[in-house]
Amino acid sequence: MTPDTLYKFGPPLIALQIAALGWRINREMSLGYAERAIFLLVPDVLNVMSLFASVICLIVLPVVTETYFWLSRMILTSGYMLIAFYPLATAAHYRLWSRRRTRIHPEDGCAYPYVTGEELVAVCLSVISAVSSAAYVEMH
């Protein structure tokens, strides 16, 4: 992977991350439930962290110095893996993969859990795939 590859694939990754975050914020704001707090999901938190890392490592560091090329490659690879799993993890939060859907309520009576079991599995798979792909890129 050359520095030119980073300059080609970095901005589309950042655009995808911003679009995904904007979509989620727009959805949360348009719900309008008074009894329900607006919050960011675990996939959204991962997306924001990946967005910050992408901006720093794919835009700021290459402008300032060329010594962090290895880090930029790893961030680019893991960022694409996380954004690829983002829709799956978000769908898992809404229990689209479960037969019981949203009729499952936690024991404390709250109708909207912060994280569901399906979402936790999807997020763990996305983090494992992002870390393993970044390690693979670093080794080769």
Steps between C-alpha positions, in 0.01 A plus 500: 500500500646831391435848641303573183261219595438667835419827327256320270316289756516724808244768402230251391536322834460826690199592285336163573561540873353852504199388296432208737528726804275763342241237415490372858481847654221594260310183591536557873387861473196416289364233737364755745418271791484713812557209738795366303844652530701565186824305502769370272515125452815296548554480120469880491762539769733272303425700187585832672823358642591364157413836342734686736777248444449521123517879492810506718687215332388544138497878472691669782798265541581471128501879474724546803734205462556186295623278782157366598422328170464161677240642739306665216480169313367322806241772571382497138453124501328483836281801414365328192434182697312691769289694249422175318364345821322820609163428331500144632569610856239776479243254367590265784420777750146512362490119519439454131679165523277374783163332463365683802609843366444793736245324720782391731523728801777497759426407859507859632192598297680729255373439148818617329821331615828673429656190349338175391658158493494486121658843480776399740584198286503711181718767661744240631523343154563840343774588749665159461493527121632859511788410729589186306491679165718780637746243632501323163573824316780580743664160449485514120 
